[in-house]
Amino acid sequence: MVRAATIRSLIVRTATIGTFIARTFILRTAILRTEIILSWGGGMITFTFTITFLASPKLWMFFSIFSWNEYFYFDIKIYMDIFVNMQLYELRKTHYHEISHTERFIANPNSLEIDSGAIYGYLESGHGTIWNELQAHIDLYPKMYFSCCGKTQIVFSRDSVGFIICSRDEKPFFHLGRLEQGEGRLKYIDGCTDSLLISPVKRGMPCLNHLHFPKGIKQTFHTHPSYRAGIVAYGKGYAETKNGYYQIMRGDSWYIPKGEVHRFITEEMEMGVIAYHPDSDFGPVDENHPMINKTIIV
């Protein structure tokens, strides 16, 4: 169940006597607009009707009429605004989010099989198993994070809570680790800390982070240049966007689109989240890495 989403867009248009023009167009943020206008001589009246649907749900309408003497003008506008904001997913319900034609975010998966590409994931509770063509059979236990590539099958037990990111374009190393709850190794904004759990193999590749929020944190509103996805690993707090204020707690998976204005807040309990970043501006490159930097040609 999507606990937070917003919807944006719809209009229609017509003009002059006996003529009806309908124009529909889709914008990048899943916006569909249609506008209808009807007019004839003898005076002018403008009628505007606006509806905005939110997944909350909420309803907003606007109505106005104007008239002139010279001719008649009739205008109806319907807005069904549909843009996707931060999404939260219910504990122990399986959800699939198609990020792009090469990436998919799966909250609380049951099973998954890929022939190529990469998998990044985290198991919060329950039990899982990975069969990989390079690493054979591996068991997953609570608080474990992982990455692998190539032909892979993953099975989670029915009561498992976690998430998986599938990407066709990446080739990470096999990596397996267990979360250490508490303060991270690196400083982050507003008194928070972060630990890099799975580093990018090369600059630009994905990474997996553990972000720790102490008690009493109220982050500054901010955005990211790419999407973020993950899960609350422990504690509880709040996620705030320009469209709402939502309580989040252990086991809640979430997805934040590119550019979404948001912040996290804690009160009397600390909180930790596992956050997947699809790209990075950090990591080794062919011209700059420890092996080549410390090789002296004589």
N, C-alpha and C positions, 0 to 999 in steps of 0.2 A: 504494500500500500504506500503510495507516494504521499508523504505527510506535508510536503510543501512544494507547490509548483505554481506558476502563474501563466496566464494564457494571454496572448496578445494578437489581435488584429482582424478586422473585416470592414469593408465599405462597398457601396454600389452607386452607380451614376446614370442619370437620364437627362435629356434636354430637348426643348421645343415640342410643339404639338405633334402628337402621333409618332414621335420618335423615341425609342428607348435604347439607350447605350449602356451596356454592362461591361465594366472593366475589372478584371481580377488579376492581382499580381501577388507573388510571394517574395518576401524579403528574406534576408539571410537568417533573421531570428525567428523563422517560422511565422511570419506575419502575412496574413491574407487580408486584403482590403477590397471592398466593393463600395461603389458610391452610386446613388440613384438620383437623378435630377429631372423634374418635369416642369415645363413652363409654357405659357401661352399669353396672348395679348389681353388688355383690359385691366391690368393691375398687376401687382406682384406680392406674393406671399412666400416666405421661406419657412419651411418646417424642418426641424432637426431633432432626430431621436437617436440617442447614444446608449449603448449597453456595453458594459465591461464585465466579463466573467472572470472570476478568480477561483482557483481550486479550493479556496478557504471553506465554503463558498461565500462570495459577496456579490451584490448586484448594484450597479450605479447607472442612473439614467439621466439624460439631459434633454430638455424639450424647449424649443423657442419658435415664435411666429413673428414675422415682420411683413408689412404690406406697403406697396407703392401704388400710384395711380396709373402708371403708363402700361404696364403689362403684368402678367401673372407668372410667378416663378415658384416651383414646388421642389423642395430638396429634402431627401430622406437619407440619413447616414446611420449605418449600423456598425458598431465597433465590437469585435469579438476578440479582443487583444490576446494573442497567444505567444508568449515568450517563456522559455524555460528558465526558471531561477534555481536557486539551491534546492536540491531534492534530498529528502530523508527517507529511509526505507525501514519498514517495520521489522522488528526482531524476529528471526526465524522464518521470514517469508522470502522466497526466492524472487529476485528481480533482475531483469536484463536491461541494460542501457547501452544502446548502440551509439558510441561516441563518434565514430566515423566508419567509413567502409573498411578500415584496417584495425580498428580498436573497439573493444567491448568491455564494459564494466559489469560484473555479475556479483550481486549481493547474495550471500548465503546459498551458494550453488549446491546442487546435489551431485552432479558429475559433469565432466568436461573432457573432450578428447580433441587434440589438434595434431595435424600432420607436420606442421612447420610453424615458425614464428616463436613468440616468447610468451611466458606466463609469469606474472608477479602476483603474490598473494599473501594472505595472513589468515590464520585460524585462531579465532578468539576462544571458542569452546567447542567441545565435541572431539571427533577423531577423523582423520583423513589418511588417504594413501596416494602416493604418486608412483606411477609406472613410467619411467623415462627410458628412451632407447640408449642413453649414455650412462645413466645412473642406476638402472634396474629398479628394484622395489624399495620405496622409502616410506616410513610411517610418519604421520604428522600428529602432533599433540597440541593442546591448548597453548596459546601465546607464541606459536612458531610462525615465522615469516620465511618466504622462500622465493626463488626465481629459478627458471630453467628454460631451455629452448629445445627445439626439435620435436620429434614425435613423442607425445606425452598424453597420458590419461590420468585424471585426478578424480577421486571419489571421496565425497564427504559423507559422514553418517547423517541420518535424518535429523538429528537434533543439533547439528553443527551450526555455528555462527561464524561468519568470516566474509572475505571477499576475494575475487580474482580479477585481474586485468589481463586480457589477451591482446597481443599486438603482433601483427604479421611482419612488421618491419624491423624488429629488434632481435639481437642475438646476445643476450646476457650469459654470463657463466652460471653454472649451477651453484646456488647459494642457499644455505639453510642456517637459521639462527633462532634464538629465543629471546623474547622481549625482556629487558630489565626495567621494571617499573620505577618511575621517579625522575629526578632531574636529569636533563640531557647534558651532553658534553659540550654543546655549542650554544652561545647566546643567540636569542631571537628578540623580536620586538616586545616592548612593554613588559619586561620581566619574565618572559617565557624562555624556554630553552628547547633545543632540538638535538637529536642524534641521527646521524646518517647510517641507517641500517644496511641498505644495499647501495653502494656507490655506483655511479655511472662507469661502465667499462671504458668508454671514451667520452670526451666532452660532447654534450648534446643529447646523450642517451638518457633514459629514465632513471629515477632513483626512488628509494623508499625511505621514509623518514618517520621518526618517533618524535612528536611534538608534545611537550609537557607544559601544562598550565597550572601554576600554583593556585592556592586559594586566593579569592579576592582579586582576580584579574579582570580587567575591562579593556580589551584590546582597542587600539585605534582602528577605525574603519580603513580597509585596504582592499586591493585587488591583486590578481596575478595575471601574467601575460599568457598563461595557458590554464587548462582546467586542472582541478584537484579532485581526488577521490580517495575514500578510505573508510575508517571505522573508528568508533570510540572504543578504546581498549580497556579503560578503567575510569572510574569516577563519573561525574556528571557535570553539566553546565548548560550554557545556552548558545545558540547560533543566531545571530541577528543579521538580517539583510534589510534592504530598503523596503521590502514588502512584508516583513514580519519578524517575529521574535519566537524562537522555537526551543523547547527544552530538548536536550540530547543527553543520552546516558549510555553506559556500557552496552555494546552490542549493536548500536545504531550505525548503519552504514550511511554514507552521504556522498554527494557529488556536487561540486561547485563549478559552473561553467566559466570559461575564459572571461575575464573582465568583470565578473560579478562582485559588486561591493558588499563586503561582509566583515564580521568580526566574531570572536568567541569570548564568552564571559563565564567566569566561575564565581561562586559565592563561598559557601562554607566547606566545599569539598574540592580537592584537586582533580584534574582531568588529564588523561593522556589519549592522543589520537595517533593512529597510523595513517600517514598521508602519502599517496602515490603522486609523483610528479612525472609527467610524460616526457619532459625534456630537462636539460640542465645547462648552465653556463660554466660548469665546473667539471674538471676531469682531465685526464691525460690526452695528449694529441701526439701524432707521429713525431713532431719536432720537439716536443717537450714532455718527457716522462723520466722517471728515476734511472732507468737503465741507460738511456742515451746521454742523459745529463752527466752521469758519473762515468762515462767511457771516454778516456783520453787517448787520442790517436798519437803515436810516437813514430 
